[in-house]
Amino acid sequence: MSQKSTRGIFARFERLIDPFQPASDATPPARVAKFYIYYLVQVWPVLFVLLAVGLVAALIEVALFRYVGNIVDLAQSTPPGEFFSTHGTTLLLMAAVALIVRPLFIGLHDLLVHQTVNPNLTTLIRWQTHRYVLKQSIGFFHNDFAGRIAQRILQTGNALRDSAVQAVDALWHVFIYAGSALILFAQADWRLTVPLIIWIVGYAVVLRVFIPRVKARSAVAAEARAKLMGRIVDGYTNITTLKLFGHNAGEERYAREALAEETGSAQYAARVITAMDFCIMLLNGVLIVGTAGLALWLWSIGRISVGAITLAVGLAIQINNMSGWIMWVVNGIFENVGNVQDGINTISRPRTIVDVPDAPPLRVTAGALDFDGVDFHYGKGAGLIDKLDLHIAAGEKIGLIGLSGAGKSTLVNLLLRLYDVEGGRITIDGQDISQVTQESLRAQIGVVSQDTSLLHRSIRENLRYGRPEATEEEIVQAVAQAKADSFINALGDREGRIGLDAHVGERGVKLSGGQRQRVAIARMLLKDSPILVLDEATSALDSEVEAAIQESLDVLMRGKTVIAIAHRLSTIARMDRLVVMERGRIVESGTHAELIAAGGLYSRLWRHQTGGFMGMD
């Protein structure tokens, strides 16, 4: 067979499952059995074929032992000189099964497992679970380690696939070997079945006693592994903080606690496996000794042939070997079931922020914003935002001002629908944002936040997040407007990529805070959305750079609705209107001059700022 033909066979099997096939966006089932069915039903034709191929392969394996017994009997009953002439056709058929049929079905089984199921089913599960989790609310990610979430998604794909394939393989070997052995033993003499029946009953009891314990302890071990991964990734992600505070010993204790817990849970699970293996070895001894002794006794009294002894002892030894493999497989299956169960705890959580059925996209015609009686308390029943009313006219530019905890950033998060309001509503051009698609809502709002983080990709890819179809000329123009060209042109990474192609490190760590914000501003310039949110957009820029890009920001804000939050009141004092918040309520509203003249909270904050630090979020 040519290399091209071989590649064609591999490719054909590799295309039998589409790992990126369309799937429901519903919450995956939270029960283990339904979770398995949810994903396996998508590839059921391939699993059915694999099951059928496994049946034939198991039957062939049993047939080989029958052939050995037959050959022994034929050799005893036929003179040597006449052996091949008398039994040549039978021997050729046996050889054909061993040389052609057996390799064909085992090869087909391996193609289905290694080319079709293993890579594609794993990818399908990971892809669909990732897509689902990616659309979870921001609170979902704030309440867990990023490393643990990623670990559970990756391990669930592997664990579900392995347990499904192992179950299909083990199923036929258990039933075919045990069932065929009973039939073959009974054909020789019914008494030969007694040790095997005892073994089958004992094997079932051992599984019934130990498997639930293996499953439960594997789930505990999987949780401990995920916790360990979360702590380690958390430390690596915040390595700068670890270095700056010099708490290596404390961080080592933090990781060691998780390592000790993971080791203890693994040892706890292993105790059950060791005890189960010991019980199986005792049963296997009973099977081999009982079958061999009984077969020899039956032969001694002339009830069975030497070939039957060969068949019985050979099958008993094979069942002994198979039982060890089956036990290893069963352990693996339920360990993987435990991993899947652990993954379900993260994956199968209902989304808290969802689009209503058939939600239309948001259509921004002017950009007027209305907060009508908005309540939000992070589910605590009171506090934070209470009955807030705020109208922002189309094209109006307002500055949000207030001390830390006043609710400014929360108000912006509600506008972006990172959280749903608990009372009242928010509209854009009269459209309730809870009734339109989240993606279309956020596409119409450009945000430069106080804590700007970038993706660990190239500068160009980060910029194109603002507008994927942007041309190279538009990217270069936005970079220049944001006064970011000077440092971007000098960037390089260890892979030799330079300028816009240079990668910025995790969360943009290779750039300074000011550089990250200038990239974010360039990204916003590309997005060119009708509504802008500037949440400390220039907080990380020195005064000289801030002044340099202010002209670009003025051009960008022209004709758009703008909400700006800033520590430095001087940067937003010239907005059309200033809105002062205190404890989730609007306490003042007006121009800079009007609020200074009123002598209220804004006036006090303005005076205090000239004296230095002021605690505002």
N, C-alpha and C positions, 0 to 999 in steps of 0.2 A: 504494500500500500504506500502510495507516494506521500510526501510530507504535506502537500497541498490537500490531499484527501483526508489525511488525519486531522489537519486544522479545521477542515470543513465539518467533520463529525463533531469535534469538540465545540465548534461555534454553534452548530445546530442544537446541541443539548443545552448550551449556555443561554440560548434564546427562548427556551421553553417557558420560563417564568419572567415576566416583566416586573422588575423590582420597583418601578416607579408608576405602576398602574394606578388609575384614579381610585380613590377610596372615600368612604364616608367621613364626614368631619365631626361625627358624633363622638361623645365620650366613650373610650374603650371600656368594656365591662370590668367591673371591680372584683368579680369572682374568678378564681383561677381557671376553672373548666371553661367558662364562657369566654374568658380572655384568650385561651388557646384556640377555641373554635373560631373566634372573631378573625384571627389571622390565618389559620390553617385552611379555612374554607375558601380562601382566596386562591389557594394553590392545590385544591383537592384533586384535580385530574392527575397531576404528577404524583401526589402521594398515593393515589389509588394504584397507579402503574407500579410504583415502587413496592407497594404491598404485594401485588401480584407476582412481580419478579422475585421478591423475597420468598414467597411461597414455593415457587418452582426451585429456587436455589436450595432451600432447606430440604425439599424432597429429593433432590439430586444427592445431597450429602448423605442422607439416610440410605439411598439406593446403593451408594458405594460400599457401605458396610454389608448390605445384603449380598452384593457381588462377591465380597471377600468370603463370606460363609458359603456361598454357592460354589466358588472355585475350590475351596477345600473339599467339599462333598464330591464334586465332579472328579477331582484328582484321586480321591480314595476309591471311587467306583469305576474308574476307567484305566485300562492298561496304559502305561506311559507312551508306548509307540502309537497308540490310537487317539491320544488326548486331543491333539490339534485338529486331526481330520474329523473327529467326531463332534467336537464342540467349537470348531473354528468360527462359525457364524455367531454363536452366542458370545464368544470372546471378543469378536470384532464389534458387536453392538455395545458391550461393556466398555471397550476402548473408546468408541465414538462418544459415549456419554462423558467419559473422563477427559478426553482430549479436545472435544469440540463443544458439546452442549454445556458442560460445566463452565469452561472459560467464557463462553458466550454470555451466559446469564450472570455470572459474577462480574464480567466486564460491563454489562448493561447496568447492573446494580451500582457499580462504582461510578459510571458516567452520570447516572441519575443523582447519586448522593453528592459527588464532588464537583460536578460541572453545573448541575441544575439547582439542587436544593440548597446546599451549604452556602454558596456565595449569595444567591439571589433571595432566598427566604430571609437570610440575616439582614440584607440590605433593605428588603421590603419592610420588615418590622421596624428597623432603625429609622427609615425614612418617614414612615407614617407616624411613629411615636414622636419623632423630632418635630414634624409639622404640627402635630397637635399641641405639644408642650410649648412650642415657640409662640403660639397664640394665647398662652396663659396671660393673666394680668400681671402687672408689674409687682404687685404684692406677693404673688406666687414665688417669684425669683428673689424677692427681698427676704423671704422666710426660710430659705434653704441655701446650702452651699452650692455654688455653680458646679464645682467638681463632683459633688454627689449626684446632682441631677444628670450630668453627662455620663457618669459611671453607670447609673441605673438604666439609662437609655441604651448604652452600648452593651451592657451585660445582659439585658433582657432579650435583645435580638439573638445573641449567641446561645443563651440558655434555652429559650423556647425552641430554636432550631435543633439544638443537640438532643434535647429530650424527646422531641417529636420523631426525629430520625432514629434514635436509639430504641424508642418504643416500637416503631415499625419493624426494625430489624429483630429485636428480641422477641416480639410477639410470635412470629412464625417458628423461630427456633425452639421456643418453649413448647408450643403446641405440637409442632411436627415431630420433634425428637421424642418427646414423651409419648405422644399418641402413636407414632409409628413403632416405637419400641414395645409398647403394650401389645400392639397387633402382632408384631413379629415374634415376640416372646410367647404369646398365646398360641400362635400357629405351631410352635415347637412343643410347648407343654404349658398349660395354664398356670402351673405352679411357679414357673419362671417370673410371672408378673408380680408375685407377692412382694419381693424386695423393692421393686420399682414403685408399686402402689404405696408402700410404707414411705418411700423417699418422697413421692409426690405430695402426700398428705403432710409429712413433716416440713417439706419445703414451703408449702402454702401457709402453715402455721407460723413458721419463722418470718415469712414476709408480712403476715398479718400483724405480728407482734412488733417487729422492728421498723417497718417502713414508715408508719406515722411518726415515730420518733425521729427517724432520719429527716423526714420532711420538715418537722417543726424546728429541729436544731439547725438545719441548713438555712432556714429563713432567718434565724437569729444570727448565724455566721455571715449571711449576705448583708444584713443590716450593719453589722460591725465593719465589714469591708467597705461599704459605702461611706460610713462615718469616717473611717480612716482616710479614704480618698478625699473626702471633703475637707478634712483638717489639713492634709498635706498641701492640696491645691490652694487652700485659703492662705497658707503661709507663703507659698511661692508667689501668689498673686500680689500679696502685700509685703514683698521682700524689702522694699524701701523702708517701710515702717518698722519692720523687724530690725533692720540694720541701725536705723536712727536711734531707737530706744535701747539698743543693746541688751535685749532680754533673751539671749540665746538659750539660757538655762530654762527659763519659763516656757519658751516655745518647744524646747526638747521635751519637757514634762508633758506639755499639751499633746504632742504627737505620741509620746511614749504611752500615755494613758489609752489612746485609741489603739495603738499597736498591741498593748497588753490585752485589751478587751477583745481584739480580733483574734489574737493567739488563743486566748482562753475559750472563745466560742468555737474555734476550729478544733481544739482538743476535746471539747465537750461533745461535738458532733462525731469526732473520730472514735470515741468510746463505744458508741452504739454500733458503728461499722465494724470495729474489732470484735465485739461480742457476737454480732450477726455472722461474721465470717467463721468464727470458731464453731458455731452451731451448724453451719452449712458443711464444714469439713467433717464433723461427726456424722452427719447424715450421708455424706458421700462415702465415708468409710463403710457404713452399713450397707450402702448400695453395692459397692464393688465386692466386698467380702461375701455378702449374702447372695449376689447374683452368681459370682464365680463358684462358690461352694455348692450352691443348689444345682448349677449347670453340671458340675463334675459328678455330683451324686446321681442326677438323672441320666447322665451318660453311662455311669457305672452300672445302672440297672437296665440299660438298653432302651431308654425312653427317648433320647435325643442323639443326634449325630455329632461328630467332631466339628462339623461346619456350624452347627447351632451353638456349640460352646464358643467358637470363634466370634460368631455374630453377637452373642449375648454379652460376653466379656468385653468385646470391642465397643459395643454400644454403651455399656455401663461406664467404661473409661471415658468415652466421648461425652456422655452426659455429665460425668464428674468434671471434666474440663469445661464443658459448656456451662455448668452451674456456677463455676467461678467467674466466667465471663458474664453470665446473666446477672450475677450478684453485683459485679462491678458496674454493669450497665444500669441495673436498677438503682444502685447508689447514685450513679451519675444522673439518672433521670430525676430522682427526687431532690438531689442537691440543686439541679437546674430548676426544678419546680419551685424550690425555696428562693432561688435567685429571681425567678419570674414574679413570685409573690411579693418579694421585696420591691421589685420594679413597679408593680401595680400601685404600690403606695404613693409613688410619685406620678406615674403616667396617667392613671385612671381617675384623677381628680377633676370634677366638673369645672369648666371655666366660669369665672365670676363676671367677666366682661364679655358679652356676646352680642352679635348683631341680631336684630329681630328678623324673623323669616322674611325673605324677599326684600330686605332693606335696600332702598335706592341709594345711589351715590349722592354726596353733598354737592349742591350747585351754588357756588358763591358768585353772586351778581354784583354785590356792593361791598359786603364785609361788615355789616352791622352785627354787633354782639349784644345779647341780652341775658343777664342772670336774673331769673325771676324767682324770688323766695327760696334761694338755694340753701339747703341744709346738708351738712356733711360732718360726721363725727368719727370716722374710721370704725363704725359699728358699735361705738361705746354709748350711744344714746344721747349724749349731750356734749357741748364744748366745741371748739374749733370754728366751724362756719355755721352761723345761725341766721336764717331768714334774710339772706343777703340779696339785695336788689341793686343791680348795676346795669346801666345802659351805655354802650359805647357806640357812637355813631359811625357810619361807614367812613373810613379814611381818618378817623380821629386817632390821635396819639396820646395815650395816657401813661402816667407813671404810677406804679403801685409802691406805696411807702408804708413802713411799719416796723416795729421792733421784732426781734426773733419770736417766732411762734404766732405771729399775728394772722397767718393764713394766706400770705401772698403766693407762695409757691404751690400750696394746696389748691388755690383757686385756678392757677394755670394748669395743674394736673387734671382738674375736673374739666376744664375747657378741652384739653387733649383727650379726654375720656380714658385716662389711665386708671381712674376710679369712676364709678357711677355715683351720681348725686343720690342722697338719701331722702331728699325732699325738694320740691320745686323743679325747675328745668332750666336748661341753657339752650339758647337758640342762636343760629347764625343765619341772617337774612330770613328770619321767621321759621327756619327748619330746626326742629328739636334734634340735637345731636345724638340722642339716644335712639333715634329712628332711622339714622343713615348709617352706612357702613363705616367702620372704624378706619379702614384704609383710606377711604376718600376724605374723611374728616382730617386725618393727619397729613394728607397730601396737600391740603389747603392752608396749613399752618407751618411756618418756618420757625425753628427754635434754635437759639444759641443759649445753652444753659451755663450755670455757674461752674459745674463740674463737667468739663468737656472731656470725654474719652473717645478715642478713635479705635477703629478695628485694626487688628494686626495684619494689615494689608498695605498695598502701595498708597502713596498720597493720591494718585489718580483715582483709584478705586474708592477711597474715602470721599473724595470730592464728588464722584459720580453718584454717590448715595443721594445727593441733592437732586440730580436729574440724570438718570442713566443714559439718556440719548444725547447728552451734551457733546458738542464737538470739541476737538482739541483746542481750537481757537477760543471757544467760550470758556474752557477751563483755564487757559493761560490768562485770559482777560479777568476772570474772577479772582485768580491768585494775585494779579497785579493790583486790583482794586482793594483787596484785603491787606495789601502791603506784606504779602507772604512770600513773594518771589525771591527776595534776597536770601532767606535761609533755605528755602526749598531747593534752589539751584545748587546749594552747597551740600545737600544731604547725600549720604551714601550708606549702604548696609554691608554686612559681611559677605553677602552673595555677589557683591560687585554692582548692584543696582544703584543708580544715581538719580537725583532730581525727583521728578514726579513718579518714577518707578521704584524709588526707595521704600522699603517697608518701615513702619514706624514703631514696631514692638507692641507687646500686649497693652491695650488701652492707650496706645500712643506714648508709652513711657520714654521713648528715645527723644521726644520733643519736650521743651519747656512748657509750662502752663500757658504762657503768652503765645507761643508758637501753635499749640493745640487750638487755642481760641481763634487765632487768625485763620487756621485751616477750617474751623467750624464756620467762621464768618464767610469765607470763600464758598463753602458748601451752601450756605443760606443764599448767597448772591446767585448761585446757579439755580437753586430751587425756585426763586422768584415767586414766592407764594403771596396771595393777597392779604394774608394775616400774618403778622410777625410777633414773636414773643422773644424779648431780650431779657433773659434772666441772668443778670450780672454778666452781660455779654463782653464787657471790656474790663472786668475785675482783675484779670491777670496781666493786663497790659500796663506798661509804664506810661507816664503822662505824655511823653513825646510821641510814642507809637499810637496812643489813644487819639491824640490830636490829629495824627496823620491819617487815620482811617475814618475819622468822624465825618469827613466829607463824603466818603463812599457810603457810610451808613445813612447820611442824609439823602443821598440819591436813591438808595434802596428803599427808604421809608416813604418816599414821595408817592402819594396816592394810595397808600395802604393803611389798613387798620393796625395799630401797634400797641402792644402792652409791654412796658419796660419796667424791670425791677433793678435797682442798683443801690449799693451801699453809699456810694458817693452821690449825694443829692444834687451836686452841681451838674452831674451828667444827665439828669432827667428834669432839672428845674425848668427847662425851656419847652417841655412837652405842652400840648394843647391844654391838658388838664391833669392835675395830680389827685390821686385817690389815696387817702390815708386810712389804713386798717388798724384795728386794735381788737384783739381777742375775737377774731372772726367776723367783725362788724365794720362797716364803713362809718368812720366818725367825722371825716372831713372830706370835702371835694371842692376843687377850684384851681385857679392858676397859682403859680408861685407867689405872685404879688398879693393876691387875695388871701392866701393862707398865711402869709407873713403878717399881713395886716390884722387877721383874725386873732392872732396871738394864742392859738391852740397848740395841739400836739406837734404839728409840722413845724411851727415856729420854734418850739423848744428844741426839736431835733436839729433844725438848721443851726441854731446857736451852739448846741453842744458839739456839732461836728467840727466846728472850727477849733475846738479844744482837743481834738484827737480821737481816740477810739470810741466807737458807738456800737453797741450790740444789736445788730439787725441781721435778719436772714436774707 
